[in-house]
Amino acid sequence: MFESAELGHKIDKATYDKEVPQLREALLDAQFDLAEKAGFPVIILVGGVDGAGRGETVNLLNEWMDPRFIQTHGMGDPSDEEMERPMMWRFWRALPPKGKIGLFLGSWYTWPILNRVMGLTKPAELDQSLERAKRLEKMLTDEGALIIKFWLHLSKEMQEKRLKLLESNPKTRWRVNKRDWDHYKRYDKFLTVNESVIRHTSTAEAPWIIIEGSDARYRSLTVGRVILEALRKRLTESDKKKEPNVRAAPLLPSIDKLNILETLDLTQKLEKRKFDKELEKYQGKLAQLTLDPRFKDITVVAVFEGNDAAGKGGAIRRITSAVDARQYQVIPIAAPTEEERAQPYLWRFWRHIPRKGRITIFDRSWYGRVLVERVERYCSEFDWMRAYHEINDFEAQLVRHKTVVVKFWLTISKEEQLRRFKEREKIGFKRFKITDEDWRNREKWDAYEQAIGDMVDRTSTEAAPWTLVEANDKNFARIKVLKTLCQRIEAAMKKK
């Protein structure tokens, strides 16, 4: 796999000096076109062998191109804050918006490779990491991102020579440390793991570009040309962009008209005296759970979805009034902002994932993609069809990092919704809760019911199941939510 990157590729100084000015000008033109059209982001990963010029390459690209439109990230050892969240969180936060280039020195491949070489993980764990990386890249390219992955290679002999050369120069000595020589001693093990990683993750959407790193002029020109041609090709394609075809079988309504929501008993009620008693019980229990020392080792993400006027806000308030305000945050989700529209769909949710010992409550969530965006056609069929898989993968990553994902769907009857809508119109301090959009959504009740059924069928997993809450009676719904949340947190703490 690395044979062509050990041939001794070289570019003479005269050729280099002649070609660089033209290449730099062309790169700047392409970069300005990218910024002007702002149609997609560019993600450049620079990986490879120690001493192959990764840092030099990143610095050179910042010199050759306009740094105003480049976001450079040196992904070193994760911080304490990053360690308390899923591994991909730190990369999601660093993703560039549309129209800009994200330059990564170190990536989501770095730690899986190091851990495997050092014997800290087993082959199966490396395979799982690579599958997660491929799913991330597939999602990013489906969202429109251009991903360019460079692997800068050196032979074992050339790596030793390169490290000694850097070490002998007082101006570059600082760039070589004990870890570099330790990695050199493990060169053969690195070679085996690196080859496996590149073989398994060089995909049609994001192939690896392997470049010999021994000659700086050859390396620099090759990297620059690859970026230029990739940008030119993609900018041309963006002008001709068409809606992707969906070849999957359509999601049709149940032919007998029965869906999962119709199996719920919406007549269930809780009289006030019993409600007050149960409320005190489960709020007290929730408070005790969040003060338990074991709670510091888990994270809670609570998702609230439901019919308009189903009582999501009231259920959320019964949770927050039982928890220390320093331990939770409530994230209300509305139409995306300009900043959020410039990022992949899940970006605005990833950035709110809490640290250990904290709770984040989403009032509406990532499920908008398969609900309102599907029904109102705010996104394409291709986008909402792939969202089921992307959401399951997102939640699986959270659960893998000891996050308790609790998802509530609050459902009310069509008649109860109408009653609550009219009540909101009459009461002054509730009038802000009712909008023209609520009435429009009501006209599409059947379409939403199908979307809800499909959502539950495709995203209620063992790791992150849906809890369907009968919410015609607010007292009953609020206690069911509190009780379920307590049960899920308690179960997670018992596993510690």
N, C-alpha and C positions, 0 to 999 in steps of 0.2 A: 504493500500500500504506500510506503514511503520511498520506494526506489527512485522515483523521478525527482524527489526532493533531496537526493544525495548525489546528484550528478556533477555538482560543482558549478551551478549556474552563476554567471557573472555578467555585469554590464560595465563597459569601460567609461571612464570619466567624461570623455568628449561626448559620447552618445547620451549619457545621463544629463549633462549640462544643456544639451540641445533640446531634449525632450521634456524636461521638467517644466520650463515656463509655459509651454503649450498645454501640458497636462493640468497644471494649476489653474490656468485660465478657464479651461473646459470644465474642471471640477467646480469652480466658483459659479459658472453660468448654470450648471445643472443644479447646484445647491440653491441658487436664487430662484430658479424655476420651481423647485420643490417648495420653497418657502412661500412663493407667490400663489401657487395653486393649493397648497395645504391640503392635498387630497389623501396623503398617507404618511405615516412615520417610517423612518429608516432605523433599523437596529443592527449595529455592527458589533460582533463579538470577536475579540482578538485573544486567541489562546495559543498554546504551543509549548515547546520545550524551553526550560530555563536557559537564558542566554541567547535566545533566537531573535531578540529584538522586539519583543512585544511592547515594552514601554517606549522605545524609540519610535515605533510605528505610530502609537497613539499620539505622542508629542508632535510627530511630523504632520499627521492629519490635521491637528489643531493649527499648525503653522500654515499649511497649504490652503486650508479652507477658512470660511468666515466663522470664528468661534461664537458669534452671537446666535448662530443657528445649530450649534453642536452642544450637547450635554454629555460631558465626560464623567464616567464613574469607574473609579478603581475599587473593585469589589474585594476588599481584603477580608480579614477575620471578622465574622459577624459580631456586632455589639451586643451588650446585654439586652437591650430593647429588641433587637432583631432575633435573638435566641429565644425570646418568649413568644414568638409568633411562628407560623409555618415558614419553611425555608424560602418559598417563593415570594413571601410578602415583601422582602427587601428589593426584589427585582421588579415587582409590580409598581412599587412606589417610584422607581427610577425610570420607568418607561417614558420615552419621548412622546410629545403630542404630535398630531399631524403637522407636516411641514418642517419638522426638525429631525436631526440625526442624534441618536443615542449611541455613544461609543463606550463599550464595556471592556475594560481590562480585567479579566476574570469574569466568570459567568455562572449560570446554573449547572455547568459541567465541572467546574473547578473542584468543589468539595467532594462530589461523588468519586471523582478520579483519585484525589488524594487519599480519601478514606479507604478506598479499595487497595491502593498500592501499599498503604501502611498497615493493612490487615485489620482495619477497624470495622470493616463490613464484609459481608459474604457476597458471592457472585449474584445471588438472587436479589439482594438489596441494591446492588448497582443496576441490575436490569430494571428494577422498579423505578429507580431515579431517572433512568434513560427514557422509560415510557412516559413519565411525567413531563420530562423535557420536550419530548416529541408532541405530546398533547398541547403543551403550552404554545409551542411554535406553530402548530396547526391552527390553534385558535387565533393567534396573532395574525397569521397570514390570511385566515378567513375574514378577519376584521379589516384587512387591507394593508397590513404592515409588510415592508420589504425587509427581509432578514438576510444579512451577509455574514457568514461565519468563516473566519480565517484561522488556519492552523499553521503556525510558523515552526518549521522542523529543522533539526540539526542531527547529524550522525553522532554517535557516541564520541568518536575521535574529534570531530569538529566542536562538540560541546565542551570538551575538556580544554581544547585550544582556546576557545572563545572566553571561557571563564578565567583562564590564566592571563589572557591578554587584558581583560577588564581589570583584573586584580593588580596587574603590574603598572597600571597608569594611575597616578595619584588623583586625577580628575574623575576617574570612573570606579576607583577601588570600592567606594561606598555601595556600589550596586551589587556586589557579590558578598554573600554572607554564608554562615555555616549551613543554613538550610539548602542553599543552592548546591553545595558540595555533597550534602547528604542525599539530595535527589539524584545527583550524578551517579552516586554509588548504586542507586536503584534504577539506573537507566533501562536495563532490560525489562524490569517489571513494569516501569512506566510505559515502555514501548508496547508491551502486550496489552495493557489496559487501554492505552490511547487508541491503538488500532481497533480494539473492540468497540470503544465508544464511537469513533468516527464511522465505523462500518454500520453500526446500528442506528445512528442518528443523522446520517447524510440522506436527507429525503428530497423528494421533488420540490417541496415548498422551501426547504432551507438546507441546501447541500453545503458540505464543507469544502473550502478552497485551501488545498495544501500547498504551501510555498516554502521553498528552501530559504532559510534565514541567514546563511553564512555570509552572503555578500549584501551589504546594506543597500547599494544602489539597485541591484536586481530586485530585492525584496520591496523596496519603496515604490519603484515603478510598477511592479506587478500589482501591489495592493491598490495603488492609485488608479490603474487602468481598470481593474475589476470593479471598483466602486463606480467609476465613471460610466462604464458600459451598463452596469446594473441600473443606475439611475436613469440613463437615457432610455433604456428599454422600458423601464417601468413607467416613466413619464409619458412615453408614447402610448403605452397600453392604457393608461389612465384616461387619456383623451377619448378612447374607444370603449370605455368600460360598459359592460352589459350586465344585466341581472343574471346571476348564475342559475342554471337549471336545477330543479329539484327532481331527482329520479326516484325518490322513495315513494312507497305506497301512501296515498292520502290518509289523513286521520279523519275518519267518518264518524258521525254520531251513532250511538247504539241503535240497532235496527228495531229493538223493542221499546225504545224511548226511555229505558231505565238507566239512571246514572247513580253514582255513589252518593251524591247529596240527597237524593230522594229516599235513601235508606235511613236517614237521620230522623230521630223523633224530636221534632221542634216544639212539642207540647210540654216538654220537661220544664218544671219550675222549682224554685226554691223560695219558700216564704221568708219574709224579712227576718223573723226572729232566728230562724235556723241559719240564714245567710250571715247575720251579724256574728253568730257563734263560730261558724266555719271560717269567716274572714279573719277573725282574731286568731284562730288556730293556725291557719296556713300562712298568714303574714308573719306571725311569731316564728313559725318553723323556718320560713325563708330567711328571716333575719338571723336566726341561729346558724343556719347553714352557711351564710356568707361571712359569718364571724369565726367559723370553724377554721383552725389552722390548715386543714387539708384543702380548703377552698383556694388557698394561694397557689396551688399546683394545677388548677384547671382554669379554663376560660369558658364563658357562656355567651353564646350568640342566640338571641331569641328573635324569631321572625314572625311578624303579624301581617296576615293578609285576610281578606274577607270582603263580603258584599259592602257596598257603600251604606253607611249608617248601621253597620253591624255591631258597633261598640268596641272597636279596637282601642281607641283612646282611653276609654274607661277601664278596660282590662289592663292596659299598660300602667295607668296611674295606680292601680291597686298593687302592682309589683313595685314600682319606684318608691311608694310611700313606706315600704317595709325594708328598704335597703339604704345604706349610707350613701349619700349623694356623691361621695368620692369614688365609689365603686362602680358606678354605671354611667352610661351615656345613652340617650335616645336619639336615633338618627331618622328624622322624617324624610321620606323619599318622594320627591315631586318630579316634574319634567327636568331632564338634565340641563345643566348650565352649559355655556359655551366651552368652558374648560373641560367639562365632562364629555361633551360631544367630540372633543379632539382626541379622546383616549378610547381604548377598547372598552366594551360594555361593562365588564366586571371590575374595571379599575376603580370606579367610585365606591364600590363595596369593599374591595380588598383593603383600601387605605383606612377603613374604619375598624378593621379587626383588632380587638383589644389585647392587652397584655394578660399574663397570668393573674388570676385573682380579680378579674374585672368582668363586667357584663355589658354587652352592647345589645340594645333593643332596636330593631329595624321596624319602623312604622311604614309599611310597604317595603318592597325589597327587590332583589334581582329577579323575582318571579314576574315582574312587570313585563319582561320580554315575551313571556309565553301567555300573558293575560291581555292587558290593555293594548300592548304593541301589536300583538297578533290580531285581536278582534278589530281594532281601529286601523289596522294596516299601516302602522307607523314604521314597521320594518318589513323586510321581505320574508317570504315563506322559508327561504333558505336559512335566514338568520334565526327565526324562532324554532325551526326544526332542529338545528344544531345546538340550540341553547340547552335543551334537556341534558344532553351529554356533558356540555361544559359546566352546567350547574352541578350535576352529580359529581363531577371531578373536583370542582371547587369545594363542595361540602366534604368530600372524602379527604381532601388535604387538611381541612380544619379538624375533622375528627381524628385524623392520624396524629395531629399535634395536641391531642387531649382537649379538644374544644367540644363542649356540649352544645350541639345544634338542636334547638327546640323550635319547631315550626307549627304555627297555629293558623288554621283557616276558620274564621268565624262566619257562620252561615245563618241567614234569616230568610223567612219566606218573602215572597213578592208582596204579599198583603201587609206584612209587618214593616217592610221597607217603606211602602207608600204611607203608612201611618206615621212613621218617624220623619219622613220628608215633610209632611204637612205640619207636624208638630214643630219642626225646626223653623219653618217659615213663620209660624205664629209667635215664637218666643224670641224676643230681641237678642238676648245674649247667645242664642244658638243659631241665629240667622246666618252667621258667617260660615257655618258648616255646610250649607246647602248651596250648590252652584248649578249653572245650566248644564255643566258636564255631567253632574249626577243624574239629571233627568235624561240626558242623551244615553248614558250608559244603561239606564233602566229599559230603554226601548230595545236594547240588544241582549236582554236577559238570557235568551236561549243560547245565543252564541257564546256568552260568557260561561254558561253552565257547561257547555261542551269543552271549552278551554280549561275550566277548572278540573273537570274529570280527567282530561288528558294530562294535566299537570300532576295530579295526585298519582295517576297510574304510572307515570314515568319518572317521578322524583321522590316518591315515598320509599326510601330505602331502609335497610336494617340499621345503618349507621345514623341516618337522619330522617326518621319517619314523620309524616304529617299527623298532627292531632286535629281532628275535625270537631269543632265546637258548636254545639247547638245553641244559638244565641238569640232566639226569640225572647227568652227571658234573660235579662242582663245579669241578674243575681246568679243564676245557674252557670252562665258562661264565665263570669269572673272567678267563681270558685273552681271550676274545671281547669281554667288556665293556671291559677295559682297552685292547685294540687298537682297538676302535671309537671309544672316547672320544678316544684320541690322534689317530686319523685325522680326526675331525670338528674338533678344535681346530686341527690343523695345516692343514687345508683353509681354515678361517676366517682364519687368520693369513696365509696366502698371498694372500688377497684384499686385504690391507691395502696 
